[in-house]
Every structure is written in C-alpha cells, then in structure tokens.
Amino acid sequence: MIWWDQLTTSQRRNGERPISTWAEMKAVMRRRFIPSYCHLELYQKHQNLSQGTKSVEDYYKEMEVAIIRVDM
C-alpha cells in the first residue's frame, strides 16, 4: 500500500495521468515486483511443460496457469 501511495503521489506531482486500466496497473506492478529473470523462467517452464502422468484436466489447468503467469 505504501508503494501504491508513493506512486500515485509521484504521478500527481509530475503531472502524469493516473493509472486508469487494469492492464496499465498490471504492467506497472510487474515492472516493480517481478524480476526480469523471473519472466524468462516462467516462459521456459511453459515451453517445457509436459503431461507425463498427469490427467488431461490437471495438465490443462497447469498449462493455463503457466500461460497466465507468462502473460501470453
């Protein structure tokens, strides 16, 4: 919450327009809280995902989560 308050205060002070969409907020939060190497690791995990002994339903759920995390 402190980070968000500082961000909005800084935007007002610098005359920047406030964050108005969910996509903008996600992008700002990703830049702030997710290290750049993490995105690469998530992408590689998605690319190397295999069904193995999982059921189709479990595999599909894991694939959906990986896609969301990679933001594809």
Phi and psi in radians as a Rosetta constraint file:
Dihedral C 1 N 2 CA 2 C 2 CIRCULARHARMONIC -1.085 0.35
Dihedral N 2 CA 2 C 2 N 3 CIRCULARHARMONIC -0.773 0.35
Dihedral C 2 N 3 CA 3 C 3 CIRCULARHARMONIC -1.045 0.35
Dihedral N 3 CA 3 C 3 N 4 CIRCULARHARMONIC -0.772 0.35
Dihedral C 3 N 4 CA 4 C 4 CIRCULARHARMONIC -1.094 0.35
Dihedral N 4 CA 4 C 4 N 5 CIRCULARHARMONIC -0.772 0.35
Dihedral C 4 N 5 CA 5 C 5 CIRCULARHARMONIC -1.060 0.35
Dihedral N 5 CA 5 C 5 N 6 CIRCULARHARMONIC -0.742 0.35
Dihedral C 5 N 6 CA 6 C 6 CIRCULARHARMONIC -1.136 0.35
Dihedral N 6 CA 6 C 6 N 7 CIRCULARHARMONIC -0.704 0.35
Dihedral C 6 N 7 CA 7 C 7 CIRCULARHARMONIC -1.092 0.35
Dihedral N 7 CA 7 C 7 N 8 CIRCULARHARMONIC -0.855 0.35
Dihedral C 7 N 8 CA 8 C 8 CIRCULARHARMONIC -1.156 0.35
Dihedral N 8 CA 8 C 8 N 9 CIRCULARHARMONIC -0.663 0.35
Dihedral C 8 N 9 CA 9 C 9 CIRCULARHARMONIC -1.105 0.35
Dihedral N 9 CA 9 C 9 N 10 CIRCULARHARMONIC -0.770 0.35
Dihedral C 9 N 10 CA 10 C 10 CIRCULARHARMONIC -1.100 0.35
Dihedral N 10 CA 10 C 10 N 11 CIRCULARHARMONIC -0.721 0.35
Dihedral C 10 N 11 CA 11 C 11 CIRCULARHARMONIC -1.092 0.35
Dihedral N 11 CA 11 C 11 N 12 CIRCULARHARMONIC -0.767 0.35
Dihedral C 11 N 12 CA 12 C 12 CIRCULARHARMONIC -1.097 0.35
Dihedral N 12 CA 12 C 12 N 13 CIRCULARHARMONIC -0.788 0.35
Dihedral C 12 N 13 CA 13 C 13 CIRCULARHARMONIC -1.085 0.35
Dihedral N 13 CA 13 C 13 N 14 CIRCULARHARMONIC -0.643 0.35
Dihedral C 13 N 14 CA 14 C 14 CIRCULARHARMONIC -1.577 0.35
Dihedral N 14 CA 14 C 14 N 15 CIRCULARHARMONIC 0.065 0.35
Dihedral C 14 N 15 CA 15 C 15 CIRCULARHARMONIC 1.257 0.35
Dihedral N 15 CA 15 C 15 N 16 CIRCULARHARMONIC 0.338 0.35
Dihedral C 15 N 16 CA 16 C 16 CIRCULARHARMONIC -1.441 0.35
Dihedral N 16 CA 16 C 16 N 17 CIRCULARHARMONIC 2.668 0.35
Dihedral C 16 N 17 CA 17 C 17 CIRCULARHARMONIC -1.299 0.35
Dihedral N 17 CA 17 C 17 N 18 CIRCULARHARMONIC 2.540 0.35
Dihedral C 17 N 18 CA 18 C 18 CIRCULARHARMONIC -1.243 0.35
Dihedral N 18 CA 18 C 18 N 19 CIRCULARHARMONIC 2.764 0.35
Dihedral C 18 N 19 CA 19 C 19 CIRCULARHARMONIC -1.185 0.35
Dihedral N 19 CA 19 C 19 N 20 CIRCULARHARMONIC 2.194 0.35
Dihedral C 19 N 20 CA 20 C 20 CIRCULARHARMONIC -2.141 0.35
Dihedral N 20 CA 20 C 20 N 21 CIRCULARHARMONIC -0.125 0.35
Dihedral C 20 N 21 CA 21 C 21 CIRCULARHARMONIC -2.222 0.35
Dihedral N 21 CA 21 C 21 N 22 CIRCULARHARMONIC 2.785 0.35
Dihedral C 21 N 22 CA 22 C 22 CIRCULARHARMONIC -1.101 0.35
Dihedral N 22 CA 22 C 22 N 23 CIRCULARHARMONIC -0.692 0.35
Dihedral C 22 N 23 CA 23 C 23 CIRCULARHARMONIC -1.079 0.35
Dihedral N 23 CA 23 C 23 N 24 CIRCULARHARMONIC -0.742 0.35
Dihedral C 23 N 24 CA 24 C 24 CIRCULARHARMONIC -1.105 0.35
Dihedral N 24 CA 24 C 24 N 25 CIRCULARHARMONIC -0.749 0.35
Dihedral C 24 N 25 CA 25 C 25 CIRCULARHARMONIC -1.130 0.35
Dihedral N 25 CA 25 C 25 N 26 CIRCULARHARMONIC -0.740 0.35
Dihedral C 25 N 26 CA 26 C 26 CIRCULARHARMONIC -1.067 0.35
Dihedral N 26 CA 26 C 26 N 27 CIRCULARHARMONIC -0.746 0.35
Dihedral C 26 N 27 CA 27 C 27 CIRCULARHARMONIC -1.108 0.35
Dihedral N 27 CA 27 C 27 N 28 CIRCULARHARMONIC -0.770 0.35
Dihedral C 27 N 28 CA 28 C 28 CIRCULARHARMONIC -1.123 0.35
Dihedral N 28 CA 28 C 28 N 29 CIRCULARHARMONIC -0.749 0.35
Dihedral C 28 N 29 CA 29 C 29 CIRCULARHARMONIC -1.205 0.35
Dihedral N 29 CA 29 C 29 N 30 CIRCULARHARMONIC -0.640 0.35
Dihedral C 29 N 30 CA 30 C 30 CIRCULARHARMONIC -1.092 0.35
Dihedral N 30 CA 30 C 30 N 31 CIRCULARHARMONIC -0.802 0.35
Dihedral C 30 N 31 CA 31 C 31 CIRCULARHARMONIC -1.050 0.35
Dihedral N 31 CA 31 C 31 N 32 CIRCULARHARMONIC -0.623 0.35
Dihedral C 31 N 32 CA 32 C 32 CIRCULARHARMONIC -1.427 0.35
Dihedral N 32 CA 32 C 32 N 33 CIRCULARHARMONIC -0.710 0.35
Dihedral C 32 N 33 CA 33 C 33 CIRCULARHARMONIC -1.931 0.35
Dihedral N 33 CA 33 C 33 N 34 CIRCULARHARMONIC -0.216 0.35
Dihedral C 33 N 34 CA 34 C 34 CIRCULARHARMONIC -1.992 0.35
Dihedral N 34 CA 34 C 34 N 35 CIRCULARHARMONIC 2.046 0.35
Dihedral C 34 N 35 CA 35 C 35 CIRCULARHARMONIC -1.073 0.35
Dihedral N 35 CA 35 C 35 N 36 CIRCULARHARMONIC 2.633 0.35
Dihedral C 35 N 36 CA 36 C 36 CIRCULARHARMONIC -1.083 0.35
Dihedral N 36 CA 36 C 36 N 37 CIRCULARHARMONIC -0.613 0.35
Dihedral C 36 N 37 CA 37 C 37 CIRCULARHARMONIC -1.173 0.35
Dihedral N 37 CA 37 C 37 N 38 CIRCULARHARMONIC -0.438 0.35
Dihedral C 37 N 38 CA 38 C 38 CIRCULARHARMONIC -1.140 0.35
Dihedral N 38 CA 38 C 38 N 39 CIRCULARHARMONIC -0.677 0.35
Dihedral C 38 N 39 CA 39 C 39 CIRCULARHARMONIC -1.078 0.35
Dihedral N 39 CA 39 C 39 N 40 CIRCULARHARMONIC -0.741 0.35
Dihedral C 39 N 40 CA 40 C 40 CIRCULARHARMONIC -1.111 0.35
Dihedral N 40 CA 40 C 40 N 41 CIRCULARHARMONIC -0.757 0.35
Dihedral C 40 N 41 CA 41 C 41 CIRCULARHARMONIC -1.072 0.35
Dihedral N 41 CA 41 C 41 N 42 CIRCULARHARMONIC -0.747 0.35
Dihedral C 41 N 42 CA 42 C 42 CIRCULARHARMONIC -1.133 0.35
Dihedral N 42 CA 42 C 42 N 43 CIRCULARHARMONIC -0.697 0.35
Dihedral C 42 N 43 CA 43 C 43 CIRCULARHARMONIC -1.107 0.35
Dihedral N 43 CA 43 C 43 N 44 CIRCULARHARMONIC -0.764 0.35
Dihedral C 43 N 44 CA 44 C 44 CIRCULARHARMONIC -1.142 0.35
Dihedral N 44 CA 44 C 44 N 45 CIRCULARHARMONIC -0.689 0.35
Dihedral C 44 N 45 CA 45 C 45 CIRCULARHARMONIC -1.066 0.35
Dihedral N 45 CA 45 C 45 N 46 CIRCULARHARMONIC -0.736 0.35
Dihedral C 45 N 46 CA 46 C 46 CIRCULARHARMONIC -1.089 0.35
Dihedral N 46 CA 46 C 46 N 47 CIRCULARHARMONIC -0.771 0.35
Dihedral C 46 N 47 CA 47 C 47 CIRCULARHARMONIC -1.152 0.35
Dihedral N 47 CA 47 C 47 N 48 CIRCULARHARMONIC -0.551 0.35
Dihedral C 47 N 48 CA 48 C 48 CIRCULARHARMONIC -1.678 0.35
Dihedral N 48 CA 48 C 48 N 49 CIRCULARHARMONIC 0.100 0.35
Dihedral C 48 N 49 CA 49 C 49 CIRCULARHARMONIC -1.112 0.35
Dihedral N 49 CA 49 C 49 N 50 CIRCULARHARMONIC 2.304 0.35
Dihedral C 49 N 50 CA 50 C 50 CIRCULARHARMONIC -2.371 0.35
Dihedral N 50 CA 50 C 50 N 51 CIRCULARHARMONIC 2.695 0.35
Dihedral C 50 N 51 CA 51 C 51 CIRCULARHARMONIC -1.251 0.35
Dihedral N 51 CA 51 C 51 N 52 CIRCULARHARMONIC -0.742 0.35
Dihedral C 51 N 52 CA 52 C 52 CIRCULARHARMONIC 0.959 0.35
Dihedral N 52 CA 52 C 52 N 53 CIRCULARHARMONIC -2.183 0.35
Dihedral C 52 N 53 CA 53 C 53 CIRCULARHARMONIC -1.691 0.35
Dihedral N 53 CA 53 C 53 N 54 CIRCULARHARMONIC 0.086 0.35
Dihedral C 53 N 54 CA 54 C 54 CIRCULARHARMONIC -1.290 0.35
Dihedral N 54 CA 54 C 54 N 55 CIRCULARHARMONIC 2.684 0.35
Dihedral C 54 N 55 CA 55 C 55 CIRCULARHARMONIC -1.249 0.35
Dihedral N 55 CA 55 C 55 N 56 CIRCULARHARMONIC 2.844 0.35
Dihedral C 55 N 56 CA 56 C 56 CIRCULARHARMONIC -1.030 0.35
Dihedral N 56 CA 56 C 56 N 57 CIRCULARHARMONIC -0.714 0.35
Dihedral C 56 N 57 CA 57 C 57 CIRCULARHARMONIC -1.109 0.35
Dihedral N 57 CA 57 C 57 N 58 CIRCULARHARMONIC -0.785 0.35
Dihedral C 57 N 58 CA 58 C 58 CIRCULARHARMONIC -1.140 0.35
Dihedral N 58 CA 58 C 58 N 59 CIRCULARHARMONIC -0.719 0.35
Dihedral C 58 N 59 CA 59 C 59 CIRCULARHARMONIC -1.084 0.35
Dihedral N 59 CA 59 C 59 N 60 CIRCULARHARMONIC -0.792 0.35
Dihedral C 59 N 60 CA 60 C 60 CIRCULARHARMONIC -1.083 0.35
Dihedral N 60 CA 60 C 60 N 61 CIRCULARHARMONIC -0.749 0.35
Dihedral C 60 N 61 CA 61 C 61 CIRCULARHARMONIC -1.091 0.35
Dihedral N 61 CA 61 C 61 N 62 CIRCULARHARMONIC -0.757 0.35
Dihedral C 61 N 62 CA 62 C 62 CIRCULARHARMONIC -1.130 0.35
Dihedral N 62 CA 62 C 62 N 63 CIRCULARHARMONIC -0.663 0.35
Dihedral C 62 N 63 CA 63 C 63 CIRCULARHARMONIC -1.146 0.35
Dihedral N 63 CA 63 C 63 N 64 CIRCULARHARMONIC -0.726 0.35
Dihedral C 63 N 64 CA 64 C 64 CIRCULARHARMONIC -1.062 0.35
Dihedral N 64 CA 64 C 64 N 65 CIRCULARHARMONIC -0.764 0.35
Dihedral C 64 N 65 CA 65 C 65 CIRCULARHARMONIC -1.090 0.35
Dihedral N 65 CA 65 C 65 N 66 CIRCULARHARMONIC -0.756 0.35
Dihedral C 65 N 66 CA 66 C 66 CIRCULARHARMONIC -1.089 0.35
Dihedral N 66 CA 66 C 66 N 67 CIRCULARHARMONIC -0.726 0.35
Dihedral C 66 N 67 CA 67 C 67 CIRCULARHARMONIC -1.109 0.35
Dihedral N 67 CA 67 C 67 N 68 CIRCULARHARMONIC -0.742 0.35
Dihedral C 67 N 68 CA 68 C 68 CIRCULARHARMONIC -1.106 0.35
Dihedral N 68 CA 68 C 68 N 69 CIRCULARHARMONIC -0.773 0.35
Dihedral C 68 N 69 CA 69 C 69 CIRCULARHARMONIC -1.138 0.35
Dihedral N 69 CA 69 C 69 N 70 CIRCULARHARMONIC -0.646 0.35
Dihedral C 69 N 70 CA 70 C 70 CIRCULARHARMONIC -1.363 0.35
Dihedral N 70 CA 70 C 70 N 71 CIRCULARHARMONIC -0.294 0.35
Dihedral C 70 N 71 CA 71 C 71 CIRCULARHARMONIC 1.140 0.35
Dihedral N 71 CA 71 C 71 N 72 CIRCULARHARMONIC 0.862 0.35
